[in-house]
Amino acid sequence: MTRGGLRTGPRREPARALQPRLLFLPPAGGPYAEDGRDRFAARPADLDGLPGYQVFGARPVEARRLFWYRWIAGHQISFSLWRVISDIVLRHGDDAPSEREIDTLVACVDGYSAMLLYSSTVPREHYHAHLRPRMALQHPAFSGAWAPDYRPVRLLLRGRFGWQADRSGSALADAVDRNHRTHDHIADHLVPDGKSLLQKTAGVTKAGVTPDKEDLYDNFFLTIRRPVSHAEFLAQLRERVVELASDLAENGLFPEVDGRHHPVVTSRSDPVMRPLITDVVTAVARATRLAADVREEVRA
């Protein structure tokens, strides 16, 4: 398995030396800023001709730098896809989105599944030695439930909108099923005992999501809330997809660490997830292209 169905374009530079950077998003539930006063619409990153990638990396990597980068970048892309999902479902509520918007929801859910895989390519031992302790230092009960943009996405993934039961939503139902299976598989892979940081501190730290916890979550993933135009939002997403493709082209999906590869999804895994192995870039690039058509108009 090699190229993931992508055209092999000119060789690109590695992803900014694998240096995470700030992501700027509007406040969760808030509107975009007006276009026209920023520089982002003029030179959007090019998603054509993104390079393909080898599944297994051909050379050793600097593990701490690479997997910190992937943990941050994968989450930041997920936050952006969640925002696109939110823009659609919060606009419509129980009224069915258009066919084009349903296609966008499918692409964004699949893109999110791809980012779950990309972020979790970290070897389990490295995750527990480096990434999980850093999250625990941010807060001992650090939890994905604190992600400000996730609430509308949770409703969609739980099938809470009436229009999701319609037969026309079967493609979305399949994408949601793929996401659940991917999330569960990765959670079992990284944390075999099944206990999140939040569960490990149950009864010790105060439960519930507060604005302070949302800020802690954003800060850990280098995410800043401020006025952001739709053009700037899309530009940041495109740039990260280009960087992700460069990373994978340089290092492979499953890099060589300590003399061996550490595959998360294999040929023996759930067949629903196996296409993700070669489709990480394809999935997130498709979601990004469709996201350009979604523009929030009114938010209650």
N, C-alpha and C positions, 0 to 999 in steps of 0.2 A: 504494500500500500504506500503510495508515494505522494501524488500531487493534489488530491482532494478536488479534482475536477476543475482546477483553476488554470488559466493561461499562465505560462511562465514568462513574466515580463522582465525588464532589465533589472539587474541586481541592485537592491537598495541598501542604504546604510543601515546598520543595526539600530534598534529603536532607541535613539538618543542616549546611547550607552546605558540602556536599561535604567534610566533615571525617572522615577515617578514625578509627576508634576501636579499642580493644583487644578482641580476641576471647579468651574464656576457654574452654579445652578440657581434658578429662581427659588425663592422660598417654596416649600412644599405646599401645594394648593394655591399658589399665587400666580399672577399673570406673567407673561414675558414682557420685557421692556420694548419700547418702540424700536423698529429697525431704522437704519439710516445714519446713526451716529457712531457706528463702529466700523472696523476694517475687515470684518470676517466674511462678508458676502462676496468681496471682490476676488479672493484667491482661495476658494475651498480646496481642501485636499482631494486629490484625484483617486477615486476608487476603481478606475479601470486598469486592467493589467496587473492586479495584485499578484505577487509571486505565490507559487505553491509551496508546499513544505513536505519534508520527510516526517513520517510518524515518529521514528526513532532518530534522535540526534546523532550526528556522526563524530562529535568531539566532546570532551569534557567541558563543563560550564562552571562558572563561579556561582555556586549554588545560592549563597545568601543574597547576592545582588539580584540574580535572575528571579528567584521565587518571591522576593519582596516586591519586585516590579510587577510580576504577574498577579500577585494578590491584590495590589492596589489598582492596577489598570483594569483587571477583570471586574472588580467591584465597581469602578467608576463607569465602565461601559454598561454594566447592569443597571446602575442608577439612571443612566441616560435612557436606556430602553424602558425602564419602569416609568419614566416621565412621559414617554410617548404613549404607553399603554394608558396611563392616567388621563392624558389629554383626551383620549377617545372615550373611555368608559365613563368619566365624570361628565363629559358633555352630553352623553345620551341617557345615562341612568338605565331605566328599564325599556327604553326605546332602542330597537335594534340598530346598530351602526350600519353603514353602507357596506356593500360587498368589498369595495376597495379598503375600507377601514378594517373589515374582518381579516382581509389578507395581511394588513399591516400588523394586526394583533397576533396572527399566527407567526409571522416572521419575527416579531419582537419576543414572543415566548420562546421560540426556537433559538433566537440569538441569546437569550438569557440562559437557556440550557447549555449552549456552547460556552458561555462565560463561566458557568459552574465547572465545566470540565477544564477549561483553560486555567482558571485560578487554582484548581485542585491538583494540577500536575506536580505539585510539590510532593516529594517523598514523605511518607507518614512520619518517619523519625524526625525529619527536618521541621515539619509542621509543629510537632510537639516540643521540639527543642528551641525553636526560634519564633514562629509566627504566633502560636497560641499564647506563649508568655507575654508577647508584646501587647496582645489584646487584653490580657488579664491585668497588665500594668495600667492600661487606660481605664479599666474598671473591672473589678473581680467578677462581675456578673455580665460582662460585655456580651451583647446579644444582637443578632440580626433583626429581632423584633423592634429594635429602636430605630431602624432605617426610616427616615421621614417620608420617603417616596413610595414605600412598599404597601401601605394600607389598601389603596385601590387595586393593586396587583393581587394582593391576597384574596380580595373578594372575587376577582376573575378566576384565580386558580382554584377557588373553592366552589365555583359554579353558582355564585349567588345572584347573577343577573338572569331575569326570566328568559330573555332572548337566547341564552346559551343552550336551552333545551330544544331549540328549533333545529330541524334536520340540516338547514343550511349552515349551521355552525359545527358540522362534524369535523372539518379540518382543524378548527380551533380546539375542539375536544381532544383530538389526537395529539395536538401540540401540548396541551395541558397535561395529558397522560405521560408524554415523553418527559416533560419537565418534572413531574412527580417522581417518576422512576429514576431520572438522573439525580435529582436532589437526594433521594433516599440512598441510592447507591454510593454517592460521594460522601454523604454523612457517615455511612457505615464504614467506608474505606478510611476516612481520616480519623474518626472517633469510634473505634469498635465497641467501646463500653456504652456508647449511646448517650453519654452525659455531656451536655453542653456546659459552658462556663456558668450560664444562668442556673441550670439545674444543680450544678455542684455547690452553688452558694444559696440554694433555697433555704429560707429560714434564717439566713445570716444577713443578707442585704435586702433592702426594701424593694418589693416587687412593683411592677407598673412602669409605664413609659411616661417620662417627663420631658419637657423641653431641654433640660440640662443633659439628659441621656441622649436625646437626638443630636444635640450639639457635640457630645463626646463621640458619637458614632461618625458623624460627618467629619470631625477633626481627624480622627484616626485615618480615614480614607482620603485625607487631603482635599476635602470638599468644602467650598465656601459658598454661602448663600448671599446673593446680592442681585441687583437688577441685571438680567441677561436677556438679550434679544434672541429671537428664534434663529437668526442667522448665526449668532455666536454659539448658541447651543449646538446647532448642527455642525458647525466647523470643528468644535471640540470633539464631537463624536467621530467625525470623519478622520481627524488627525489620529485619534487613538486606534481606530481600525487599521490605518496604514502602519502605525508603529507595531501593532500586534502582528500583522502579516510579516513585517520585517523580522520580528523576534522569532516567529515560527520558522521562517525561511532560514534563519541563521542557526537556530538551536534545536529545531524539531519540536514536535508536540511533547514527546517524552524524552527530555535531555539525558545525557549520560552523567550520572552522579555517583561518585565513589566506585567507578569502574563498571557500572551496570545501569540499565534503564529501569524505570519505576512506572510501568503502565497502570493507569487508573481504570480504564475500560479496555478490555481485551476481546479476542475472538470468542472467548467463553462467556462473556458478559451477556446481559439481557439483549436480545437482537434489536429491540427498539432503540437502544442507545448506540449500537455499533456504528451507524452512519456518522455519528458525531466525530468519530476519530479522524475522518478525512475532511469533514465539512465545517470545521470551526470558522475559518475565514469566510467561506461561502455564506454561512448562516448569518453572521453578524453584518456582513457587507450588504446582504439583501435587506435586512431590517433597517439599516442605515439609509439605504436608498428610498425605501418606502416612507421612512420617517419624515422625509423632506416634504411630503404631501400633507402632513398633519400639522395644523396650526390652531391652537386654542383661541377661541373667540371670546367667550364669556365664562367666567368661573364664579359660581355663587359663593 
